[in-house]
Amino acid sequence: MTRDEIDDFADEVAPEEDIAVPDGLDEGFIGLSIHEDEPRAVYSVQGCIKALSKDMSLDEATEYFWYNVAGAKGPNYPIFVEVPDE
């Protein structure tokens, strides 16, 4: 999905909510989670690292993801899940 499609989808599913959607990780987006009436974007760990590795080595992308992306916390921040290989 493109960023515009992700934003449109989030607005359709949860129009009243402010859902954090990280920049540059569209390739890893897999959907939305509604938990305790708190919608959050859901991303594949593998998809995010793949997107990041376009601009850096795989090792750098993996370290960057775990420290800077998954390590960030806040209201409505995304959920990152491990998914089986396709």
DRENMARKOL-364239 format. One line per 8 residues: number of its first residue (from 1); their letters; for each residue x, y, z of N, C-alpha, C. Coordinates in nm, 2 decimals, m for minus. Example, Ala and Ser with C-alpha at 12.3 -4.5 7.8 and 13.67 -1.06 7.14 Angstrom:
% DRENMARKOL-364239
1) AS) 1.32/m0.57/0.78/1.23/m0.45/0.78/1.32/m0.33/0.78 ~ 1.28/m0.22/0.71/1.37/m0.11/0.71/1.29/0.00/0.79
//
This chain:
% DRENMARKOL-364239
1) MTRDEIDD) 0.08/m0.12/0.00/0.00/0.00/0.00/0.09/0.12/0.00 ~ 0.04/0.23/m0.06/0.11/0.36/m0.05/0.07/0.43/0.08 ~ 0.14/0.53/0.11/0.11/0.61/0.23/m0.03/0.67/0.22 ~ m0.07/0.72/0.11/m0.21/0.77/0.09/m0.31/0.66/0.11 ~ m0.29/0.54/0.06/m0.38/0.43/0.08/m0.39/0.39/0.23 ~ m0.28/0.39/0.30/m0.28/0.36/0.44/m0.36/0.46/0.52 ~ m0.33/0.59/0.49/m0.40/0.70/0.56/m0.55/0.69/0.53 ~ m0.59/0.66/0.41/m0.73/0.65/0.37/m0.80/0.53/0.45
9) FADEVAPE) m0.73/0.42/0.45/m0.77/0.30/0.52/m0.79/0.33/0.67 ~ m0.70/0.40/0.73/m0.71/0.43/0.87/m0.82/0.52/0.90 ~ m0.84/0.62/0.81/m0.95/0.71/0.83/m1.09/0.64/0.81 ~ m1.09/0.54/0.73/m1.22/0.47/0.71/m1.25/0.38/0.83 ~ m1.15/0.31/0.88/m1.17/0.22/0.99/m1.19/0.29/1.12 ~ m1.11/0.40/1.15/m1.11/0.47/1.27/m1.11/0.62/1.25 ~ m1.21/0.68/1.20/m1.21/0.82/1.15/m1.19/0.92/1.27 ~ m1.22/0.89/1.39/m1.20/0.98/1.50/m1.07/0.97/1.57
17) EDIAVPDG) m0.99/0.88/1.53/m0.86/0.85/1.60/m0.74/0.90/1.53 ~ m0.64/0.94/1.61/m0.51/0.98/1.55/m0.41/0.86/1.56 ~ m0.39/0.79/1.45/m0.31/0.67/1.45/m0.17/0.71/1.40 ~ m0.07/0.67/1.47/0.07/0.70/1.43/0.11/0.61/1.32 ~ 0.15/0.66/1.21/0.20/0.59/1.09/0.34/0.63/1.06 ~ 0.44/0.55/1.08/0.58/0.59/1.06/0.61/0.61/0.91 ~ 0.69/0.71/0.88/0.73/0.74/0.74/0.83/0.64/0.69 ~ 0.81/0.61/0.56/0.91/0.52/0.49/0.89/0.37/0.52
25) LDEGFIGL) 0.79/0.33/0.59/0.78/0.19/0.62/0.65/0.13/0.56 ~ 0.60/0.19/0.46/0.47/0.15/0.40/0.47/0.00/0.36 ~ 0.59/m0.04/0.31/0.60/m0.18/0.27/0.57/m0.28/0.38 ~ 0.59/m0.24/0.51/0.57/m0.33/0.62/0.43/m0.32/0.68 ~ 0.34/m0.23/0.63/0.21/m0.22/0.68/0.12/m0.34/0.65 ~ 0.06/m0.40/0.76/m0.03/m0.51/0.74/m0.17/m0.49/0.78 ~ m0.20/m0.38/0.86/m0.34/m0.35/0.90/m0.35/m0.27/1.02 ~ m0.46/m0.27/1.08/m0.49/m0.20/1.21/m0.53/m0.30/1.32
33) SIHEDEPR) m0.50/m0.26/1.44/m0.54/m0.34/1.55/m0.63/m0.25/1.64 ~ m0.75/m0.31/1.68/m0.83/m0.23/1.77/m0.83/m0.30/1.90 ~ m0.76/m0.25/2.00/m0.74/m0.31/2.13/m0.78/m0.21/2.24 ~ m0.88/m0.24/2.32/m0.93/m0.15/2.42/m0.97/m0.02/2.36 ~ m1.04/m0.03/2.25/m1.08/0.09/2.18/m0.97/0.19/2.14 ~ m0.85/0.13/2.12/m0.74/0.21/2.09/m0.67/0.16/1.96 ~ m0.72/0.21/1.84/m0.66/0.16/1.72/m0.52/0.20/1.70 ~ m0.44/0.10/1.65/m0.30/0.12/1.62/m0.26/0.05/1.49
41) AVYSVQGC) m0.17/0.11/1.42/m0.12/0.05/1.29/m0.04/m0.07/1.33 ~ m0.05/m0.17/1.24/0.03/m0.30/1.27/0.12/m0.31/1.15 ~ 0.25/m0.34/1.18/0.35/m0.36/1.08/0.43/m0.49/1.10 ~ 0.47/m0.54/0.99/0.56/m0.66/0.99/0.70/m0.62/1.01 ~ 0.76/m0.68/1.11/0.90/m0.65/1.14/0.99/m0.67/1.01 ~ 0.97/m0.78/0.95/1.04/m0.82/0.83/1.02/m0.71/0.72 ~ 0.90/m0.67/0.70/0.87/m0.57/0.60/0.93/m0.44/0.62 ~ 0.94/m0.40/0.75/1.00/m0.27/0.79/1.15/m0.28/0.77
49) IKALSKDM) 1.21/m0.39/0.81/1.36/m0.40/0.79/1.39/m0.41/0.64 ~ 1.31/m0.47/0.56/1.33/m0.48/0.42/1.32/m0.33/0.36 ~ 1.22/m0.25/0.40/1.21/m0.12/0.35/1.33/m0.03/0.39 ~ 1.38/m0.05/0.51/1.50/0.02/0.56/1.62/m0.02/0.49 ~ 1.63/m0.15/0.45/1.76/m0.20/0.39/1.78/m0.15/0.25 ~ 1.68/m0.07/0.20/1.70/m0.01/0.07/1.80/0.10/0.07 ~ 1.81/0.16/0.19/1.90/0.28/0.21/2.02/0.25/0.30 ~ 2.04/0.12/0.35/2.15/0.08/0.43/2.17/m0.07/0.43
57) SLDEATEY) 2.27/m0.12/0.49/2.29/m0.26/0.49/2.19/m0.33/0.57 ~ 2.17/m0.46/0.55/2.08/m0.53/0.63/2.10/m0.53/0.78 ~ 2.23/m0.54/0.82/2.27/m0.52/0.96/2.23/m0.39/1.02 ~ 2.26/m0.28/0.94/2.23/m0.15/0.98/2.08/m0.13/0.99 ~ 2.01/m0.18/0.89/1.86/m0.17/0.89/1.80/m0.24/1.01 ~ 1.85/m0.35/1.04/1.80/m0.43/1.16/1.83/m0.36/1.29 ~ 1.95/m0.31/1.31/1.98/m0.23/1.43/1.90/m0.10/1.43 ~ 1.89/m0.03/1.32/1.81/0.09/1.32/1.66/0.06/1.36
65) FWYNVAGA) 1.61/m0.04/1.30/1.47/m0.08/1.33/1.44/m0.10/1.48 ~ 1.52/m0.19/1.54/1.50/m0.23/1.68/1.52/m0.11/1.77 ~ 1.62/m0.02/1.74/1.65/0.08/1.83/1.56/0.21/1.81 ~ 1.55/0.25/1.68/1.48/0.38/1.65/1.33/0.36/1.62 ~ 1.29/0.25/1.57/1.15/0.24/1.52/1.08/0.16/1.63 ~ 1.11/0.03/1.65/1.04/m0.05/1.75/1.06/0.00/1.89 ~ 1.18/0.07/1.91/1.21/0.12/2.05/1.14/0.25/2.08 ~ 1.08/0.31/1.98/1.00/0.44/2.01/0.87/0.40/2.08
73) KGPNYPIF) 0.83/0.48/2.17/0.70/0.45/2.25/0.62/0.58/2.25 ~ 0.49/0.56/2.26/0.40/0.67/2.28/0.26/0.63/2.25 ~ 0.17/0.73/2.27/0.03/0.70/2.24/0.00/0.66/2.10 ~ m0.07/0.56/2.07/m0.11/0.52/1.94/0.00/0.48/1.85 ~ 0.12/0.45/1.91/0.23/0.41/1.83/0.20/0.27/1.77 ~ 0.27/0.24/1.66/0.24/0.11/1.59/0.28/m0.01/1.67 ~ 0.22/m0.12/1.63/0.25/m0.26/1.69/0.34/m0.33/1.58 ~ 0.44/m0.39/1.62/0.53/m0.46/1.52/0.52/m0.61/1.55
81) VEVPDE) 0.49/m0.69/1.45/0.48/m0.83/1.47/0.57/m0.91/1.38 ~ 0.61/m1.02/1.42/0.69/m1.12/1.34/0.59/m1.20/1.26 ~ 0.61/m1.21/1.13/0.52/m1.29/1.04/0.60/m1.40/0.97 ~ 0.53/m1.51/0.94/0.60/m1.62/0.87/0.66/m1.57/0.73 ~ 0.76/m1.63/0.69/0.82/m1.60/0.55/0.71/m1.63/0.45 ~ 0.71/m1.55/0.35/0.61/m1.58/0.24/0.67/m1.68/0.14
//
